Amino acid sequence: MEYYKEIKLKDSRPCIIRSGNEEDAEGVLENFIKTHTETDNLVSYPDEIHYTAEGERDLLKNKKESPLMVELIAVVDGKIVGISGIDPLGRSYKMAHRANLGISVEKAYWGLGIGRAMTEACIECARKAGYEQLELEVVSENEGAIRLYESVGFKEFGRNPKGFRSRETGYQELISMRLEL
């Protein structure tokens, strides 16, 4: 799915939110590894990431050509600083109305409005794809992310007290949230 939007960050710098493409593969992979190093709130650790630039190129190409998926990148000063996307939760009739949202932003760029812009872009793309419900899971201690998701309309629908097993803190509770589109 194609997407493109220019925004102004809270510090007045321009930021481009756009669909990733094959040429972005190395930068996307580098950003993915960096963000997974900087926080314990994401689904994996850097040593568990086994993607390659070639695999990332294929993924970006497939998502750009898909009417149901999108992989967005946030670019500031020519650098990829965030990644977000939507993916279907299933292809069967019973699940085809639901999509999952994922997002990560480099820590140095937190609080500038990138997370909000990327979340809103994913919501827009999910509507364009015809989904009726967008879902995500968030670590319960990640209060800033929860406030962001609630501010754009996501509602909590459940909790999993042992959703993640952190190497640093033990079990982390996950909050399941959904947005009716």
ROPAPA-320551 format. One line per 5 residues: for each residue x, y, z of N, C-alpha, C. Coordinates in nm, 4 decimals. Example, Ala and Ser with C-alpha at 12.3 -4.5 7.8 and 13.67 -1.06 7.14 Angstrom:
<pts>
1.3190:-0.5690:0.7800:1.2300:-0.4500:0.7800:1.3200:-0.3300:0.7800  1.2850:-0.2250:0.7080:1.3670:-0.1060:0.7140:1.2900:0.0030:0.7870 $
</pts>
This chain:
<pts>
0.0842:-0.1173:0.0000:0.0000:0.0000:0.0000:0.0889:0.1238:0.0000  0.0530:0.2173:-0.0790:0.1274:0.3432:-0.0896:0.0766:0.4447:0.0128  0.1689:0.5166:0.0738:0.1334:0.6241:0.1671:0.2464:0.7258:0.1665  0.2093:0.8546:0.1798:0.3091:0.9611:0.1876:0.2471:1.0818:0.2572  0.3184:1.1347:0.3570:0.2738:1.2563:0.4243:0.3937:1.3249:0.4875 $
0.3990:1.4563:0.4750:0.5015:1.5351:0.5422:0.4383:1.6015:0.6637  0.5093:1.5971:0.7756:0.4615:1.6604:0.8987:0.5732:1.7473:0.9555  0.5363:1.8327:1.0484:0.6341:1.9126:1.1208:0.6379:1.8605:1.2640  0.7576:1.8281:1.3109:0.7729:1.7753:1.4461:0.7600:1.8863:1.5498  0.7467:1.8472:1.6751:0.7333:1.9444:1.7837:0.8555:2.0350:1.7958 $
0.9709:1.9894:1.7457:1.0903:2.0741:1.7479:1.1081:2.1490:1.6153  1.0044:2.1515:1.5336:0.9962:2.2240:1.4057:1.0681:2.1574:1.2883  1.1335:2.0459:1.3088:1.1967:1.9764:1.1963:1.0912:1.9077:1.1111  1.1156:1.8968:0.9813:1.0236:1.8211:0.8962:1.0466:1.6712:0.9115  0.9405:1.5963:0.8945:0.9453:1.4502:0.9001:0.8570:1.3973:0.7887 $
0.9053:1.2990:0.7177:0.8266:1.2348:0.6133:0.7831:1.0981:0.6639  0.6533:1.0718:0.6562:0.5976:0.9399:0.6855:0.5571:0.8825:0.5495  0.6177:0.7715:0.5120:0.5891:0.7154:0.3800:0.6032:0.5646:0.3804  0.5497:0.5043:0.2765:0.5674:0.3608:0.2564:0.7152:0.3321:0.2355  0.7619:0.2279:0.2990:0.8979:0.1852:0.2755:0.9078:0.1162:0.1407 $
1.0256:0.1220:0.0796:1.0459:0.0531:-0.0473:1.1759:-0.0266:-0.0404  1.2026:-0.0988:-0.1446:1.3172:-0.1895:-0.1462:1.4493:-0.1195:-0.1135  1.4631:0.0042:-0.1573:1.5875:0.0780:-0.1320:1.6062:0.1130:0.0160  1.5008:0.1023:0.0942:1.5063:0.1354:0.2365:1.5471:0.0168:0.3237  1.5673:-0.1000:0.2638:1.5838:-0.2236:0.3409:1.6928:-0.2149:0.4479 $
1.8113:-0.1681:0.4121:1.9206:-0.1632:0.5090:1.8881:-0.0676:0.6234  1.8320:0.0492:0.5915:1.7954:0.1467:0.6938:1.6844:0.0971:0.7846  1.5880:0.0269:0.7272:1.4785:-0.0302:0.8072:1.5328:-0.1354:0.9025  1.6184:-0.2222:0.8521:1.6761:-0.3269:0.9362:1.7609:-0.2664:1.0484  1.8401:-0.1658:1.0152:1.9218:-0.0977:1.1158:1.8336:-0.0339:1.2232 $
1.7253:0.0321:1.1810:1.6333:0.0945:1.2755:1.5639:-0.0099:1.3620  1.5227:-0.1191:1.3008:1.4546:-0.2272:1.3733:1.5440:-0.2801:1.4847  1.6688:-0.3062:1.4536:1.7627:-0.3577:1.5537:1.7866:-0.2525:1.6627  1.8050:-0.1273:1.6228:1.8308:-0.0207:1.7204:1.7141:-0.0038:1.8180  1.5911:0.0036:1.7658:1.4764:0.0244:1.8541:1.4572:-0.0945:1.9484 $
1.4894:-0.2142:1.9028:1.4759:-0.3316:1.9886:1.5871:-0.3397:2.0928  1.6915:-0.2602:2.0735:1.7987:-0.2493:2.1719:1.7632:-0.1472:2.2797  1.6862:-0.0458:2.2422:1.6628:0.0705:2.3294:1.5491:0.0549:2.4297  1.4614:-0.0423:2.4114:1.3484:-0.0568:2.5023:1.3152:-0.2036:2.5232  1.2573:-0.2333:2.6371:1.2142:-0.3687:2.6697:1.0654:-0.3867:2.6391 $
1.0062:-0.2904:2.5667:0.8625:-0.2936:2.5389:0.8263:-0.3573:2.4053  0.9260:-0.4044:2.3302:0.8987:-0.4631:2.1992:0.9059:-0.6159:2.2074  0.8620:-0.6821:2.1033:0.8372:-0.8258:2.1056:0.9626:-0.9136:2.1041  1.0781:-0.8588:2.0701:1.1977:-0.9424:2.0624:1.3219:-0.8646:2.1049  1.4297:-0.9397:2.1254:1.5593:-0.8814:2.1583:1.6465:-0.8793:2.0334 $
1.7436:-0.7886:2.0265:1.8286:-0.7785:1.9066:1.8953:-0.9103:1.8665  1.9364:-0.9924:1.9650:2.0022:-1.1190:1.9314:1.9047:-1.2225:1.8745  1.7756:-1.1936:1.8780:1.6745:-1.2834:1.8219:1.6332:-1.2415:1.6801  1.6852:-1.1303:1.6336:1.6494:-1.0789:1.5020:1.7416:-1.1419:1.3984  1.6824:-1.2168:1.3086:1.7603:-1.2888:1.2082:1.7243:-1.2467:1.0662 $
1.6644:-1.1294:1.0528:1.6304:-1.0781:0.9202:1.7579:-1.0400:0.8467  1.7488:-1.0428:0.7159:1.8588:-0.9973:0.6317:1.8098:-0.8797:0.5490  1.9027:-0.8047:0.4934:1.8641:-0.6934:0.4067:1.7857:-0.7451:0.2868  1.8241:-0.8601:0.2339:1.7522:-0.9172:0.1198:1.6093:-0.9546:0.1585  1.5935:-1.0169:0.2737:1.4602:-1.0514:0.3220:1.3759:-0.9270:0.3470 $
1.4390:-0.8239:0.3997:1.3694:-0.6978:0.4255:1.3257:-0.6331:0.2940  1.4097:-0.6407:0.1909:1.3731:-0.5877:0.0586:1.2475:-0.6567:0.0066  1.2436:-0.7890:0.0193:1.1267:-0.8648:-0.0266:1.0021:-0.8256:0.0519  1.0163:-0.8134:0.1829:0.9031:-0.7757:0.2678:0.8500:-0.6380:0.2302  0.9399:-0.5416:0.2133:0.8981:-0.4058:0.1777:0.8306:-0.4025:0.0408 $
0.8844:-0.4770:-0.0546:0.8246:-0.4842:-0.1882:0.6832:-0.5430:-0.1804  0.6697:-0.6548:-0.1083:0.5390:-0.7199:-0.0959:0.4367:-0.6310:-0.0267  0.4788:-0.5623:0.0776:0.3848:-0.4765:0.1499:0.3455:-0.3552:0.0661  0.4393:-0.3019:-0.0109:0.4069:-0.1867:-0.0948:0.3071:-0.2244:-0.2039  0.3150:-0.3470:-0.2516:0.2256:-0.3936:-0.3578:0.0922:-0.4459:-0.3043 $
0.0830:-0.4669:-0.1739:-0.0371:-0.5253:-0.1139:-0.1450:-0.4197:-0.0857  -0.2710:-0.4516:-0.1113:-0.3795:-0.3611:-0.0725:-0.4192:-0.3762:0.0742  -0.3636:-0.4779:0.1430:-0.4049:-0.5078:0.2803:-0.2968:-0.4843:0.3853  -0.1741:-0.4563:0.3422:-0.0635:-0.4379:0.4357:0.0104:-0.3089:0.4023  0.0774:-0.2550:0.5036:0.1628:-0.1392:0.4797:0.2787:-0.1434:0.5784 $
0.3940:-0.1008:0.5330:0.5106:-0.0818:0.6194:0.5525:0.0631:0.6002  0.5322:0.1437:0.7028:0.5637:0.2863:0.6953:0.6963:0.3143:0.7630  0.7657:0.4147:0.7106:0.8879:0.4605:0.7746:0.8750:0.6100:0.8035  0.9393:0.6520:0.9110:0.9484:0.7941:0.9447:1.0912:0.8364:0.9157  1.1057:0.9419:0.8345:1.2382:0.9886:0.7934:1.2585:1.1315:0.8421 $
1.3651:1.1528:0.9193:1.4026:1.2851:0.9691:1.5481:1.3088:0.9283  1.5728:1.4215:0.8644:1.7085:1.4556:0.8197:1.7718:1.3422:0.7387  1.6908:1.2761:0.6552:1.7404:1.1700:0.5686:1.7614:1.0360:0.6361  1.7258:1.0239:0.7649:1.7487:0.9016:0.8425:1.6157:0.8377:0.8815  1.6070:0.7060:0.8688:1.4882:0.6330:0.9142:1.4934:0.6265:1.0662 $
1.3920:0.6846:1.1314:1.3902:0.6912:1.2778:1.2728:0.6156:1.3393  1.1833:0.5636:1.2557:1.0693:0.4896:1.3057:1.0107:0.4014:1.1981  0.9439:0.2965:1.2447:0.8780:0.2009:1.1559:0.7416:0.1698:1.2156  0.6416:0.1597:1.1307:0.5109:0.1134:1.1755:0.4444:0.0392:1.0615  0.3411:-0.0353:1.0948:0.2730:-0.1067:0.9885:0.1474:-0.1755:1.0347 $
0.0720:-0.2203:0.9358:-0.0471:-0.3008:0.9631:-0.0366:-0.4301:0.8830  -0.0870:-0.5355:0.9440:-0.0909:-0.6677:0.8817:-0.2242:-0.7326:0.9161  -0.2801:-0.8114:0.8241:-0.4048:-0.8810:0.8562:-0.3813:-0.9848:0.9651  -0.4809:-1.0027:1.0510:-0.4709:-1.1073:1.1534:-0.5049:-1.2432:1.0962  -0.5712:-1.2465:0.9830:-0.6056:-1.3722:0.9174:-0.6705:-1.3444:0.7832 $
-0.6742:-1.4445:0.7002:-0.7322:-1.4296:0.5663:-0.8719:-1.4902:0.5570  -0.9089:-1.5726:0.6558:-1.0408:-1.6363:0.6511:-1.1499:-1.5314:0.6692  -1.2671:-1.5629:0.6236:-1.3797:-1.4705:0.6332:-1.3991:-1.4232:0.7771  -1.3854:-1.5151:0.8719:-1.4098:-1.4813:1.0126:-1.3093:-1.3812:1.0682  -1.1915:-1.3694:1.0062:-1.0887:-1.2800:1.0610:-1.0469:-1.1686:0.9659 $
-1.0966:-1.1701:0.8447:-1.0503:-1.0758:0.7420:-1.0835:-0.9297:0.7734  -1.1665:-0.9052:0.8724:-1.2028:-0.7686:0.9096:-1.1058:-0.7073:1.0109  -1.0061:-0.7863:1.0558:-0.9168:-0.7428:1.1627:-0.7724:-0.7292:1.1137  -0.7052:-0.6236:1.1634:-0.5631:-0.6031:1.1334:-0.4889:-0.5719:1.2624  -0.3596:-0.5964:1.2600:-0.2722:-0.5696:1.3740:-0.1831:-0.4500:1.3418 $
-0.1611:-0.3652:1.4409:-0.0733:-0.2490:1.4269:0.0526:-0.2710:1.5094  0.1676:-0.2393:1.4501:0.2945:-0.2426:1.5211:0.3697:-0.1138:1.4946  0.4456:-0.0687:1.5939:0.5167:0.0587:1.5787:0.6392:0.0607:1.6691  0.7450:0.1248:1.6201:0.8627:0.1518:1.7034:0.9299:0.2787:1.6520  0.9814:0.3572:1.7466:1.0490:0.4833:1.7158:1.1778:0.4876:1.7984 $
1.2857:0.5326:1.7353:1.4119:0.5449:1.8093:1.3939:0.6368:1.9300  1.4555:0.6004:2.0395:1.4403:0.6723:2.1663:1.4753:0.8208:2.1547  1.5754:0.8546:2.0764:1.6160:0.9949:2.0598:1.5056:1.0789:1.9961  1.4057:1.0149:1.9380:1.2978:1.0858:1.8687:1.1635:1.0723:1.9407  1.1620:1.0158:2.0605:1.0396:1.0066:2.1382:0.9940:1.1472:2.1771 $
0.8648:1.1664:2.1865:0.8079:1.2925:2.2330:0.8013:1.4022:2.1283  0.8314:1.3714:2.0033:0.8306:1.4735:1.8973:0.7061:1.4676:1.8089  0.6209:1.3677:1.8317:0.4989:1.3548:1.7509:0.5059:1.2484:1.6432  0.6179:1.1784:1.6343:0.6328:1.0753:1.5311:0.5407:0.9566:1.5590  0.5357:0.9122:1.6824:0.4495:0.7994:1.7174:0.3044:0.8270:1.6845 $
0.2575:0.9464:1.7185:0.1187:0.9841:1.6883:0.0957:0.9872:1.5373  0.1860:1.0509:1.4646:0.1695:1.0616:1.3188:0.1693:0.9231:1.2540  0.2559:0.8344:1.2998:0.2611:0.7002:1.2419:0.1373:0.6193:1.2791  0.0900:0.6342:1.4021:-0.0317:0.5641:1.4437:-0.1503:0.6119:1.3606  -0.1636:0.7429:1.3446:-0.2734:0.7972:1.2638:-0.2626:0.7534:1.1183 $
-0.1403:0.7436:1.0659:-0.1210:0.6976:0.9283:-0.1637:0.5512:0.9150  -0.1309:0.4697:1.0137:-0.1721:0.3290:1.0098:-0.3244:0.3158:1.0168  -0.3868:0.3992:1.0974:-0.5332:0.3979:1.1050:-0.5926:0.4334:0.9690  -0.5384:0.5360:0.9067:-0.5841:0.5771:0.7738:-0.5668:0.4632:0.6726  -0.4533:0.3980:0.6756:-0.4267:0.2863:0.5835:-0.5197:0.1682:0.6114 $
-0.5474:0.1409:0.7394:-0.6385:0.0310:0.7746:-0.7790:0.0585:0.7216  -0.8222:0.1816:0.7320:-0.9537:0.2180:0.6764:-0.9546:0.2008:0.5251  -0.8480:0.2479:0.4607:-0.8362:0.2362:0.3151:-0.8395:0.0900:0.2714  -0.7797:0.0023:0.3509:-0.7767:-0.1407:0.3192:-0.9101:-0.2088:0.3457  -1.0016:-0.1395:0.4143:-1.1337:-0.1954:0.4405:-1.1467:-0.2726:0.5703 $
-1.0475:-0.2619:0.6569:-1.0591:-0.3295:0.7862:-1.1652:-0.2617:0.8710  -1.2250:-0.3394:0.9591:-1.3254:-0.2869:1.0515:-1.2713:-0.2705:1.1925  -1.1587:-0.3359:1.2198:-1.1021:-0.3312:1.3538:-0.9496:-0.3371:1.3458  -0.8845:-0.2466:1.4199:-0.7392:-0.2434:1.4292:-0.7017:-0.2794:1.5725  -0.6049:-0.3691:1.5881:-0.5689:-0.4203:1.7201:-0.4193:-0.4042:1.7472 $
-0.3852:-0.4019:1.8747:-0.2453:-0.3969:1.9160:-0.2344:-0.4487:2.0581  -0.1112:-0.4796:2.0961:-0.0809:-0.5134:2.2348:0.0286:-0.4190:2.2815  0.0185:-0.3768:2.4072:0.1146:-0.2824:2.4627:0.1481:-0.3252:2.6057  0.2761:-0.3125:2.6426:0.3199:-0.3440:2.7786:0.2516:-0.2459:2.8741  0.1942:-0.2981:2.9817:0.1138:-0.2148:3.0721:0.1932:-0.1024:3.1373 $
0.3248:-0.1169:3.1499:0.4073:-0.0105:3.2075:0.4397:0.1000:3.1074  0.4078:0.0803:2.9811:0.4380:0.1777:2.8768:0.3259:0.2825:2.8711  0.3224:0.3651:2.9742:0.2113:0.4589:2.9934:0.1991:0.5617:2.8813  0.3108:0.6084:2.8282:0.3061:0.7051:2.7191:0.2389:0.6479:2.5959  0.2732:0.5244:2.5618:0.2113:0.4596:2.4457:0.0626:0.4367:2.4696 $
0.0264:0.3958:2.5896:-0.1146:0.3720:2.6211:-0.1938:0.5018:2.6074  -0.1396:0.6117:2.6595:-0.2077:0.7419:2.6461:-0.2254:0.7788:2.4988  -0.1226:0.7570:2.4193:-0.1314:0.7854:2.2756:-0.2425:0.7025:2.2122  -0.2420:0.5725:2.2342:-0.3420:0.4860:2.1723:-0.4837:0.5244:2.2165  -0.5005:0.5526:2.3448:-0.6330:0.5945:2.3929:-0.6747:0.7266:2.3292 $
-0.5802:0.8176:2.3086:-0.6144:0.9492:2.2529:-0.6628:0.9425:2.1084  -0.6278:0.8352:2.0365:-0.6771:0.8204:1.8988:-0.7943:0.7231:1.8907  -0.8426:0.6777:2.0068:-0.9658:0.5994:2.0093:-0.9538:0.4526:2.0442  -0.8329:0.4005:2.0671:-0.8194:0.2602:2.1056:-0.8777:0.2392:2.2452  -0.9387:0.1223:2.2639:-0.9974:0.0846:2.3929:-0.9381:-0.0495:2.4368 $
-0.9131:-0.0606:2.5652:-0.8643:-0.1861:2.6215:-0.9743:-0.2902:2.6154  -0.9366:-0.4157:2.5784:-1.0361:-0.5228:2.5825:-0.9855:-0.6472:2.6550  -0.8659:-0.6392:2.7108:-0.8176:-0.7526:2.7880:-0.6733:-0.7345:2.8309  -0.6321:-0.8206:2.9239:-0.4946:-0.8172:2.9741:-0.4410:-0.9592:2.9851  -0.3125:-0.9708:2.9583:-0.2425:-1.0977:2.9728:-0.1270:-1.0728:3.0699 $
-0.1414:-1.1171:3.1962:-0.0403:-1.0859:3.2975:0.0988:-1.1431:3.2679  0.1061:-1.2445:3.1851:0.2355:-1.3031:3.1482:0.2537:-1.2979:2.9965  0.2175:-1.1854:2.9375:0.2235:-1.1706:2.7924:0.3637:-1.1736:2.7367  0.4568:-1.1086:2.8026:0.5983:-1.1107:2.7654:0.6765:-1.1649:2.8837  0.7857:-1.2325:2.8546:0.8795:-1.2743:2.9582:1.0083:-1.1972:2.9331 $
1.0296:-1.0943:3.0127:1.1450:-1.0057:2.9970:1.2692:-1.0653:3.0606  1.3816:-1.0483:2.9922:1.5098:-1.0891:3.0498:1.5488:-0.9975:3.1639  1.4937:-0.8762:3.1649:1.5320:-0.7754:3.2639:1.4415:-0.7720:3.3859  1.3105:-0.7869:3.3651:1.2170:-0.7644:3.4753:1.1245:-0.8811:3.5052  1.1396:-0.9920:3.4377:1.0464:-1.1033:3.4567:0.9255:-1.0844:3.3658 $
0.8111:-1.1309:3.4091:0.6929:-1.1220:3.3243:0.6436:-0.9788:3.3122  0.5949:-0.9464:3.1927:0.5356:-0.8154:3.1654:0.3899:-0.8366:3.1232  0.3023:-0.7596:3.1836:0.1617:-0.7659:3.1476:0.1388:-0.6935:3.0153  0.0627:-0.7572:2.9258:0.0251:-0.6943:2.7993:-0.1210:-0.6542:2.8042  -0.1483:-0.5347:2.7544:-0.2848:-0.4864:2.7401:-0.3231:-0.5008:2.5938 $
-0.4333:-0.5696:2.5682:-0.4876:-0.5807:2.4323:-0.5802:-0.4624:2.4102  -0.5610:-0.3931:2.2984:-0.6423:-0.2749:2.2671:-0.6968:-0.2889:2.1252  -0.8125:-0.2288:2.1021:-0.8710:-0.2309:1.9699:-0.9360:-0.0999:1.9366  -0.9430:-0.0726:1.8068:-1.0071:0.0485:1.7553:-1.1061:0.0047:1.6482  -1.2318:0.0398:1.6675:-1.3302:0.0131:1.5629:-1.3176:0.1227:1.4585 $
-1.3040:0.0806:1.3343:-1.2805:0.1754:1.2249:-1.4102:0.2178:1.1576 $
</pts>
